Amino acid sequence: MDILKAATDWAKAELFSTPFFMLFGGVFMAASLGFWQLGKTEMAKAYIIPTLVAGALLLIIGLGLFFTNKSRITQFETMYNADASAFVASELARAEATLTEYKNIVFTAIPLIIAACALVIFLVNSPIWRASMITSIAMLVVILLIDGTAHARIDAYHQHLLSVENDMKK
């Protein structure tokens, strides 16, 4: 039963953090609205579409993760009650796959994309390109901030799953 509580606590923590994607999405969309209404320069006007797109993407990510994790809470109890060892095995496989995704995407690909965007800022002088690259960097930093804490939670959950699996084998 301890692992069911750990799984539920992990999912509830994810439910707390995923609205931050939506919050930042709203901030980006508000910034887009501000640039649209108040932007007088060509550079300010260039931010309208990139910040709107970034805001929409963050909002979609947040909503998707929120509903996915919300449904997991009820699934956890059903799966655990059906077969506890199969539940631990499936959660362990999912946690390991998620940790690998974080390593490859969040902590490798995103920093490389940020570096590429920064390079484009130096090489291209067009306001729309600069605004797009700066907005992309800002959005990716938000993703890194939120997913950095999510990585720590899934790693702790993974360690807990490993200890439960070892206890089950004894």
Summary of the structure (lengths in Angstrom):
residues: 170
radius of gyration: 20.0
end to end distance: 17.0
largest distance: 69.6
contacts: 531
relative contact order: 0.15
helix: 94%
strand: 0%
